[in-house]
Amino acid sequence: MEVCQQIKKQRQQLQLSQEELAEKIYVSRQTISNWETEKSYPDLQSLILLSQCFNLTLDQLIKGDLEEMKQVIKQDDIKEMNKATRYMIGCMIAMLLLVFPAFYYLGWWGLLIYLPLWGLGVHFANRIEKIKKDNKIQTYRQIVAFSQGEILSETETIAENAKYPYQKPLIVLVFTVIFTILAILVSLIYVWLLP
């Protein structure tokens, strides 16, 4: 972690030993050593005392770590969004392939197959929407950039946000039309193949 390197660097610049720094912030020499070797991390009280001792703001002392933590969180969100997207698409494909045979062979009992798949698809869609909301991404271009770990410039973000009011209904409409056409095609294929 960068704050650990920052502690060592600032201590050496002030020409303080680990023991002298420990006395100034009321911890043991071993604690300073553990921080500098990244075996442990200072608590908030210690960070405040360190920032005062080094004449740095807390932001300056831990900024690199905050950026690193943001990047780790963003990578986790990207992985989660991509995983939820794969599962949602899998549910949709399964619904496409199973809806006609389920109703053909089981009648209305086919809903027992269809409804759980639909519920799972909605669950994964909600997870995707939560990630989009948390990361303030709305338009298609923002979603693609996010899933690739990229960030749009401020100007691009403003332009994309202006597109959002008409782009979302359009995406939903196109998606619905494509899904309906595929469902009809799959149904026709099953009718052709089944006696």
C-alpha contacts under 8 A as a table, 3 or more apart, distances in Angstrom:
res1	aa1	res2	aa2	distance
1	M	4	C	5.68
1	M	5	Q	7.00
1	M	38	E	6.77
1	M	65	D	6.17
2	E	5	Q	5.15
2	E	6	Q	6.04
2	E	62	I	7.14
2	E	64	G	5.74
2	E	65	D	5.52
3	V	6	Q	4.76
3	V	7	I	6.12
3	V	61	L	6.17
3	V	62	I	5.29
3	V	64	G	7.24
3	V	65	D	6.37
4	C	7	I	5.22
4	C	8	K	6.59
4	C	35	W	5.49
4	C	36	E	4.81
4	C	37	T	7.05
4	C	38	E	5.98
4	C	41	Y	7.41
5	Q	8	K	5.27
5	Q	9	K	6.12
5	Q	36	E	6.17
6	Q	9	K	5.04
6	Q	10	Q	5.97
6	Q	61	L	6.74
7	I	10	Q	5.31
7	I	11	R	5.99
7	I	35	W	7.77
7	I	36	E	6.55
7	I	50	L	7.83
8	K	11	R	5.16
8	K	12	Q	6.14
8	K	36	E	5.73
9	K	12	Q	5.27
9	K	13	Q	6.18
10	Q	13	Q	5.03
10	Q	14	L	6.27
10	Q	54	F	6.41
11	R	14	L	5.25
11	R	15	Q	6.16
11	R	16	L	5.38
11	R	17	S	7.21
11	R	18	Q	7.63
11	R	21	L	7.13
11	R	54	F	7.69
12	Q	15	Q	4.70
12	Q	16	L	5.96
12	Q	17	S	7.56
13	Q	16	L	7.74
14	L	54	F	7.93
16	L	19	E	7.89
16	L	20	E	5.79
16	L	21	L	6.13
17	S	20	E	5.14
17	S	21	L	6.31
18	Q	21	L	5.25
18	Q	22	A	6.03
18	Q	29	R	5.53
18	Q	32	I	6.06
18	Q	33	S	6.93
19	E	22	A	4.97
19	E	23	E	6.31
19	E	28	S	7.23
19	E	29	R	4.76
19	E	32	I	7.95
20	E	23	E	5.23
20	E	24	K	6.46
21	L	24	K	5.10
21	L	25	I	6.48
21	L	29	R	7.83
21	L	32	I	7.71
22	A	25	I	5.44
22	A	26	Y	5.77
22	A	27	V	4.91
22	A	28	S	5.39
22	A	29	R	5.31
22	A	31	T	7.70
22	A	32	I	6.38
23	E	26	Y	5.10
23	E	27	V	6.42
23	E	28	S	7.33
24	K	53	C	7.51
25	I	46	S	6.72
25	I	49	L	5.73
25	I	50	L	6.78
25	I	53	C	7.84
27	V	31	T	6.38
27	V	32	I	7.52
28	S	31	T	5.19
28	S	32	I	6.77
29	R	32	I	5.21
29	R	33	S	6.30
30	Q	33	S	4.92
30	Q	34	N	6.08
31	T	34	N	5.02
31	T	35	W	6.24
31	T	40	S	7.98
32	I	35	W	5.12
32	I	36	E	6.20
33	S	36	E	5.16
33	S	37	T	6.14
34	N	37	T	5.21
34	N	38	E	5.96
34	N	39	K	4.88
34	N	40	S	5.53
34	N	41	Y	7.85
35	W	38	E	4.99
35	W	39	K	6.03
35	W	40	S	5.21
35	W	41	Y	5.54
35	W	42	P	6.68
36	E	39	K	7.72
37	T	40	S	7.89
38	E	41	Y	6.76
42	P	45	Q	7.98
42	P	46	S	5.69
42	P	47	L	6.03
43	D	46	S	5.35
43	D	47	L	6.18
44	L	47	L	5.00
44	L	48	I	6.25
45	Q	48	I	5.23
45	Q	49	L	6.38
46	S	49	L	5.05
46	S	50	L	5.96
47	L	50	L	4.98
47	L	51	S	6.06
47	L	58	L	7.11
48	I	51	S	5.18
48	I	52	Q	6.31
48	I	58	L	6.70
49	L	52	Q	5.12
49	L	53	C	6.06
50	L	53	C	4.97
50	L	54	F	6.01
51	S	54	F	5.20
51	S	55	N	5.71
51	S	56	L	4.83
51	S	57	T	5.73
51	S	58	L	5.75
51	S	61	L	6.50
52	Q	55	N	4.90
52	Q	56	L	6.38
52	Q	57	T	7.62
53	C	56	L	7.85
56	L	59	D	7.97
56	L	60	Q	6.02
56	L	61	L	6.37
57	T	60	Q	5.16
57	T	61	L	6.31
58	L	61	L	5.01
58	L	62	I	6.15
58	L	63	K	7.88
59	D	62	I	5.43
59	D	63	K	5.12
60	Q	63	K	5.36
61	L	64	G	7.98
62	I	65	D	5.28
62	I	66	L	6.29
63	K	66	L	5.08
63	K	67	E	6.31
64	G	67	E	5.17
64	G	68	E	6.13
65	D	68	E	4.92
65	D	69	M	5.99
66	L	69	M	5.04
66	L	70	K	6.09
67	E	70	K	5.09
67	E	71	Q	6.21
68	E	71	Q	5.10
68	E	72	V	6.26
69	M	72	V	5.06
69	M	73	I	6.15
70	K	73	I	5.12
70	K	74	K	6.03
71	Q	74	K	5.00
71	Q	75	Q	6.09
72	V	75	Q	5.13
72	V	76	D	6.25
73	I	76	D	5.09
73	I	77	D	6.25
74	K	77	D	5.01
74	K	78	I	6.16
74	K	149	G	7.96
75	Q	78	I	5.02
75	Q	79	K	6.21
75	Q	149	G	7.33
76	D	79	K	5.17
76	D	80	E	6.07
77	D	80	E	4.99
77	D	81	M	5.95
77	D	131	I	6.63
78	I	81	M	5.14
78	I	82	N	6.10
78	I	146	F	6.96
78	I	147	S	5.52
78	I	148	Q	7.85
78	I	149	G	7.15
79	K	82	N	5.21
79	K	83	K	6.06
80	E	83	K	5.10
80	E	84	A	6.04
81	M	84	A	5.13
81	M	85	T	6.02
81	M	127	R	7.57
81	M	128	I	5.59
81	M	131	I	6.71
81	M	147	S	7.52
82	N	85	T	5.05
82	N	86	R	6.26
82	N	147	S	6.95
83	K	86	R	5.19
83	K	87	Y	6.33
84	A	87	Y	5.11
84	A	88	M	6.04
84	A	124	F	5.28
84	A	125	A	7.33
84	A	127	R	6.84
84	A	128	I	6.39
85	T	88	M	5.08
85	T	89	I	6.12
85	T	124	F	7.02
85	T	125	A	7.42
85	T	128	I	7.01
86	R	89	I	5.21
86	R	90	G	6.05
87	Y	90	G	4.92
87	Y	91	C	6.19
87	Y	121	G	7.41
87	Y	124	F	6.79
88	M	91	C	5.14
88	M	92	M	6.29
88	M	120	L	7.33
88	M	121	G	4.75
88	M	122	V	7.60
88	M	124	F	5.43
88	M	125	A	6.41
89	I	92	M	4.98
89	I	93	I	6.15
89	I	121	G	7.63
90	G	93	I	5.17
90	G	94	A	6.11
91	C	94	A	5.05
91	C	95	M	6.08
91	C	117	L	5.65
91	C	118	W	7.07
91	C	120	L	6.84
91	C	121	G	5.44
92	M	95	M	5.01
92	M	96	L	6.16
92	M	117	L	7.65
92	M	118	W	7.60
92	M	121	G	6.69
93	I	96	L	5.00
93	I	97	L	6.19
94	A	97	L	5.17
94	A	98	L	5.89
94	A	117	L	7.42
95	M	98	L	5.21
95	M	99	V	5.52
95	M	114	Y	6.26
95	M	117	L	6.42
95	M	118	W	7.25
96	L	99	V	5.86
96	L	100	F	7.79
96	L	182	L	7.35
96	L	183	A	5.61
96	L	186	V	6.98
97	L	100	F	7.14
97	L	101	P	7.79
97	L	186	V	6.78
98	L	101	P	5.55
98	L	102	A	5.79
98	L	113	I	7.84
98	L	114	Y	7.37
99	V	102	A	5.22
99	V	103	F	6.28
99	V	110	G	7.37
99	V	113	I	7.94
99	V	114	Y	6.19
100	F	103	F	5.32
100	F	104	Y	5.86
100	F	186	V	7.80
100	F	187	S	5.81
100	F	190	Y	7.35
101	P	104	Y	4.82
101	P	105	Y	5.89
101	P	106	L	7.90
101	P	190	Y	7.46
102	A	105	Y	5.59
102	A	106	L	5.51
102	A	107	G	6.97
102	A	109	W	7.71
102	A	110	G	4.38
102	A	111	L	7.48
102	A	113	I	7.00
102	A	114	Y	7.70
103	F	106	L	5.22
103	F	107	G	4.35
103	F	108	W	6.11
103	F	109	W	7.24
103	F	110	G	4.85
103	F	111	L	7.50
104	Y	107	G	5.84
105	Y	110	G	7.68
106	L	109	W	5.21
106	L	110	G	5.08
107	G	110	G	5.66
108	W	111	L	5.81
109	W	112	L	5.71
109	W	113	I	7.92
110	G	113	I	5.47
110	G	114	Y	6.41
111	L	114	Y	4.72
111	L	115	L	5.51
112	L	115	L	5.86
112	L	116	P	6.93
113	I	116	P	6.17
113	I	117	L	6.86
114	Y	117	L	5.40
114	Y	118	W	6.19
115	L	118	W	4.92
115	L	119	G	6.04
116	P	119	G	4.95
116	P	120	L	6.16
117	L	120	L	5.15
117	L	121	G	6.15
118	W	121	G	5.05
118	W	122	V	6.23
119	G	122	V	5.12
119	G	123	H	6.12
120	L	123	H	4.94
120	L	124	F	6.26
121	G	124	F	5.31
121	G	125	A	6.11
122	V	125	A	4.92
122	V	126	N	6.11
123	H	126	N	5.20
123	H	127	R	6.42
124	F	127	R	5.01
124	F	128	I	6.29
125	A	128	I	5.08
125	A	129	E	6.24
126	N	129	E	4.97
126	N	130	K	6.17
127	R	130	K	5.13
127	R	131	I	6.37
128	I	131	I	5.22
128	I	132	K	6.17
129	E	132	K	4.95
129	E	133	K	6.05
130	K	133	K	5.05
130	K	134	D	6.06
131	I	134	D	5.08
131	I	135	N	6.13
132	K	135	N	5.28
132	K	136	K	5.80
132	K	137	I	4.98
132	K	138	Q	6.50
132	K	143	I	7.69
133	K	136	K	4.96
133	K	137	I	6.38
133	K	138	Q	7.61
137	I	142	Q	5.50
137	I	143	I	6.06
137	I	146	F	7.72
138	Q	142	Q	6.35
138	Q	143	I	6.72
138	Q	161	N	7.43
138	Q	164	Y	6.70
139	T	142	Q	5.24
139	T	143	I	6.23
139	T	160	E	6.29
139	T	161	N	7.13
139	T	163	K	7.31
139	T	164	Y	5.76
139	T	167	Q	6.89
139	T	168	K	7.10
140	Y	143	I	5.12
140	Y	144	V	6.22
141	R	144	V	5.14
141	R	145	A	6.10
141	R	160	E	7.42
142	Q	145	A	5.11
142	Q	146	F	5.99
142	Q	152	L	7.16
142	Q	157	T	7.72
142	Q	160	E	7.38
143	I	146	F	5.09
143	I	147	S	6.09
144	V	147	S	5.21
144	V	148	Q	6.36
145	A	148	Q	5.23
145	A	149	G	6.30
145	A	150	E	4.93
145	A	151	I	6.25
145	A	152	L	7.08
146	F	149	G	4.98
146	F	150	E	5.48
146	F	151	I	6.55
147	S	150	E	7.56
152	L	155	T	7.98
152	L	156	E	5.77
152	L	157	T	5.92
153	S	156	E	5.16
153	S	157	T	6.10
154	E	157	T	5.03
154	E	158	I	6.24
155	T	158	I	5.19
155	T	159	A	6.28
156	E	159	A	5.07
156	E	160	E	6.05
157	T	160	E	5.03
157	T	161	N	6.04
158	I	161	N	5.14
158	I	162	A	6.33
159	A	162	A	5.20
159	A	163	K	6.68
160	E	163	K	5.14
160	E	164	Y	6.54
161	N	164	Y	5.19
162	A	165	P	7.09
163	K	166	Y	6.11
163	K	167	Q	5.79
164	Y	167	Q	4.94
164	Y	168	K	5.97
165	P	168	K	6.39
165	P	169	P	7.59
166	Y	169	P	5.89
166	Y	170	L	6.33
167	Q	170	L	5.06
167	Q	171	I	6.07
168	K	171	I	5.11
168	K	172	V	6.25
169	P	172	V	5.10
169	P	173	L	6.05
170	L	173	L	5.05
170	L	174	V	6.09
171	I	174	V	5.23
171	I	175	F	5.98
172	V	175	F	5.11
172	V	176	T	6.04
173	L	176	T	5.11
173	L	177	V	6.17
174	V	177	V	5.15
174	V	178	I	6.14
175	F	178	I	5.21
175	F	179	F	6.07
176	T	179	F	5.11
176	T	180	T	6.01
177	V	180	T	5.10
177	V	181	I	6.12
178	I	181	I	5.16
178	I	182	L	6.13
179	F	182	L	5.12
179	F	183	A	6.07
180	T	183	A	5.01
180	T	184	I	6.20
181	I	184	I	5.14
181	I	185	L	6.16
182	L	185	L	5.01
182	L	186	V	6.05
183	A	186	V	5.17
183	A	187	S	6.10
184	I	187	S	5.02
184	I	188	L	6.15
185	L	188	L	5.08
185	L	189	I	6.18
186	V	189	I	5.07
186	V	190	Y	6.22
187	S	190	Y	5.11
187	S	191	V	6.14
188	L	191	V	5.01
188	L	192	W	6.09
189	I	192	W	5.06
189	I	193	L	6.11
190	Y	193	L	5.01
190	Y	194	L	5.73
191	V	194	L	5.36
191	V	195	P	7.52
192	W	195	P	7.71
